[in-house]
């Protein structure tokens, strides 16, 4: 059943287990059209602190791309 007013895209916080779980769930239930992975904030602060500005820009660009697709 199609619902034209429902956005079926999702952003996953975390590129590892969180994304894998959502992908597996989606294979079984087909909830989402697309799953985009964002880096987990704790991971960025712990391991990518020197590159955090780049990570923030990357996330903002993803949000803008998704907004443009509406």
N, CA and C of each residue as an Amber inpcrd file, in Angstrom:
protein
   210
   0.8360000  -1.1650000   0.0000000   0.0000000   0.0000000   0.0000000
   0.8900000   1.2410000   0.0000000   0.6270000   2.1500000  -0.8910000
   1.4530000   3.3530000  -1.0190000   0.8120000   4.5240000  -0.2850000
   1.6300000   5.2590000   0.4310000   1.2100000   6.4770000   1.1070000
   2.0790000   7.6030000   0.5850000   1.5790000   8.4040000  -0.3540000
   2.4270000   9.4260000  -0.9920000   2.9380000  10.4900000  -0.0270000
   2.2790000  10.7110000   1.0870000   2.6890000  11.7480000   2.0300000
   3.7150000  11.2410000   3.0480000   4.0680000   9.9680000   2.9900000
   5.0030000   9.3910000   3.9510000   6.3860000   9.2810000   3.3110000
   7.3680000   9.8570000   3.9660000   8.7540000   9.7760000   3.5070000
   9.3450000   8.4610000   3.9940000   9.7680000   7.6110000   3.0950000
  10.2610000   6.2780000   3.4660000  11.7880000   6.2060000   3.4700000
  12.4420000   7.3320000   3.6680000  13.8920000   7.3420000   3.8250000
  14.2090000   7.4740000   5.3020000  15.3470000   6.9210000   5.7010000
  15.7300000   6.9860000   7.1160000  17.2330000   7.2100000   7.2020000
  17.6540000   7.8950000   8.2500000  19.0760000   8.0770000   8.5340000
  19.4050000   7.2510000   9.7660000  20.4100000   6.4310000   9.6320000
  20.8580000   5.5800000  10.7340000  22.0150000   6.2590000  11.4490000
  21.9380000   6.3270000  12.7680000  23.0480000   6.8640000  13.5470000
  23.9730000   5.6940000  13.8550000  25.0840000   5.6750000  13.1850000
  26.0430000   4.5860000  13.3110000  26.1180000   3.8230000  11.9980000
  27.3270000   3.5300000  11.5920000  27.5180000   2.8440000  10.3160000
  27.7340000   1.3490000  10.4850000  27.8370000   0.8920000  11.6850000
  28.1350000  -0.5170000  11.9230000  26.8970000  -1.3260000  12.2330000
  26.7720000  -1.7170000  13.5000000  25.6850000  -2.6040000  13.9210000
  24.3020000  -1.9670000  13.7500000  24.1900000  -0.6860000  14.0120000
  22.8890000  -0.0270000  13.8620000  22.3960000  -0.1130000  12.4230000
  23.2720000   0.2210000  11.4850000  22.8810000   0.1740000  10.0800000
  22.6030000  -1.2600000   9.6440000  23.4420000  -2.1840000  10.0640000
  23.2490000  -3.5890000   9.6970000  21.8980000  -4.0970000  10.2040000
  21.5420000  -3.7230000  11.4300000  20.2550000  -4.1330000  11.9970000
  19.0950000  -3.5710000  11.1790000  19.1640000  -2.2750000  10.8450000
  18.0990000  -1.6620000  10.0680000  17.9850000  -2.2810000   8.6750000
  19.1240000  -2.5860000   8.0650000  19.0990000  -3.2070000   6.7390000
  18.4640000  -4.5960000   6.7980000  18.8150000  -5.3620000   7.8120000
  18.2440000  -6.6980000   7.9640000  16.7310000  -6.6110000   8.2070000
  16.3170000  -5.6950000   9.0780000  14.9050000  -5.4820000   9.3400000
  14.1850000  -5.0560000   8.0600000  14.8210000  -4.1920000   7.3110000
  14.2060000  -3.6870000   6.0830000  14.0840000  -4.7770000   5.0150000
  15.0450000  -5.6890000   4.9570000  14.9510000  -6.8050000   4.0150000
  13.7060000  -7.6330000   4.2980000  13.4260000  -7.8070000   5.5640000
  12.2980000  -8.6410000   5.9740000  10.9620000  -7.9070000   5.8690000
  10.9400000  -6.6330000   6.2390000   9.6570000  -5.9230000   6.3560000
   9.4440000  -4.8120000   5.3220000  10.4870000  -4.4270000   4.6180000
  10.4100000  -3.3870000   3.5860000   9.7880000  -2.0880000   4.1080000
  10.3080000  -1.5940000   5.2260000   9.8210000  -0.3530000   5.8070000
  10.3370000   0.8860000   5.0640000  11.5800000   0.8260000   4.5740000
  12.2590000   2.0130000   4.0640000  12.6540000   1.8500000   2.6000000
  12.6460000   2.9790000   1.8740000  13.1500000   2.9970000   0.5010000
  14.6660000   3.1270000   0.4910000  15.1850000   3.8820000   1.4420000
  16.6310000   4.1120000   1.5070000  17.0580000   4.2590000   2.9610000
  18.2450000   3.7510000   3.2630000  18.8350000   3.8980000   4.5910000
  20.1850000   4.5780000   4.4120000  20.3170000   5.7540000   4.9620000
  21.5770000   6.5050000   4.9100000  22.2450000   6.4210000   6.2740000
  23.5090000   6.1190000   6.2970000  24.2430000   5.9850000   7.5600000
  25.0110000   7.2630000   7.8910000  24.8300000   7.7090000   9.1080000
  25.5850000   8.8410000   9.6380000  26.5480000   8.3140000  10.6910000
  27.7140000   8.9250000  10.8200000  28.6250000   8.4720000  11.8680000
  28.0360000   8.7480000  13.2500000  28.2630000   7.8400000  14.1580000
  27.7600000   8.0120000  15.5170000  28.5380000   9.1470000  16.1860000
  27.8530000  10.0820000  16.8470000  28.5350000  11.2260000  17.4570000
  29.6470000  10.8360000  18.4410000  29.4280000   9.7840000  19.2210000
  30.4650000   9.3670000  20.1630000  31.7030000   8.9000000  19.4130000
  31.5150000   8.1710000  18.3180000  32.6360000   7.6960000  17.5170000
  33.4170000   8.8740000  16.9380000  32.6890000   9.8650000  16.4610000
  33.3520000  11.0510000  15.9050000  34.1870000  11.7270000  16.9740000
  33.6110000  11.9450000  18.1450000  34.3360000  12.6440000  19.2060000
  35.4900000  11.8200000  19.7650000  35.3500000  10.5120000  19.7380000
  36.3860000   9.6550000  20.3070000  37.5290000   9.3710000  19.3260000
  37.1700000   9.1380000  18.0630000  38.1840000   8.6910000  17.1030000
  38.4550000   9.6600000  15.9590000  37.5550000  10.5870000  15.7260000
  37.7000000  11.5010000  14.5920000  37.6660000  12.9620000  15.0190000
  38.0660000  13.2180000  16.2390000  37.9640000  14.5650000  16.8000000
  38.6150000  15.6170000  15.9120000  39.7620000  15.3130000  15.3460000
  40.4600000  16.2800000  14.4910000  39.7080000  16.5130000  13.1800000
  38.8490000  15.5750000  12.8030000  38.1010000  15.6820000  11.5530000
  36.6190000  15.9510000  11.7980000  36.2790000  16.3880000  12.9940000
  34.8580000  16.5270000  13.3240000  34.1510000  17.5510000  12.4470000
  34.8150000  18.6180000  12.0610000  34.1950000  19.6070000  11.1740000
  33.8250000  18.9600000   9.8390000  34.7060000  18.1320000   9.3300000
  34.4350000  17.4210000   8.0750000  33.2340000  16.4850000   8.2420000
  33.1540000  15.8080000   9.3790000  32.0400000  14.9020000   9.6460000
  30.7190000  15.6800000   9.7430000  30.7560000  16.8390000  10.3680000
  29.5550000  17.6700000  10.4950000  29.0890000  18.1390000   9.1210000
  30.0180000  18.6030000   8.3130000  29.6780000  19.0490000   6.9580000
  29.0930000  17.8960000   6.1530000  29.6610000  16.7170000   6.3030000
  29.1600000  15.5410000   5.6010000  27.7100000  15.2480000   5.9960000
  27.4000000  15.3300000   7.2780000  26.0350000  15.1010000   7.7550000
  25.0840000  16.1680000   7.2200000  25.5060000  17.4130000   7.2540000
  24.6520000  18.4900000   6.7610000  24.3860000  18.3440000   5.2660000
  25.3930000  17.9140000   4.5260000  25.2110000  17.6920000   3.0900000
  24.2000000  16.5720000   2.8370000  24.2670000  15.5280000   3.6300000
  23.3050000  14.4340000   3.5030000  21.8880000  14.9400000   3.7590000
  21.7060000  15.7480000   4.7950000  20.3880000  16.2990000   5.0910000
  19.8910000  17.1850000   3.9440000  20.7820000  17.9820000   3.3840000
  20.3910000  18.8510000   2.2690000  19.9890000  18.0270000   1.0450000
  20.7430000  16.9730000   0.7440000  20.3960000  16.1110000  -0.3940000
  19.0260000  15.4890000  -0.1920000  18.7550000  15.0320000   1.0230000
  17.4650000  14.4170000   1.3040000  16.3430000  15.4430000   1.2130000
  16.6000000  16.6530000   1.6670000  15.5960000  17.7080000   1.6010000
  15.2830000  18.0560000   0.1410000  16.3180000  18.0730000  -0.7040000
  16.1430000  18.3960000  -2.1120000  15.3420000  17.3260000  -2.8490000
  15.3520000  16.0920000  -2.3670000  14.6380000  15.0040000  -3.0260000
  13.1370000  15.0430000  -2.7870000  12.7050000  15.8620000  -1.8630000
  11.2620000  15.9340000  -1.5520000  10.4820000  16.5330000  -2.6640000
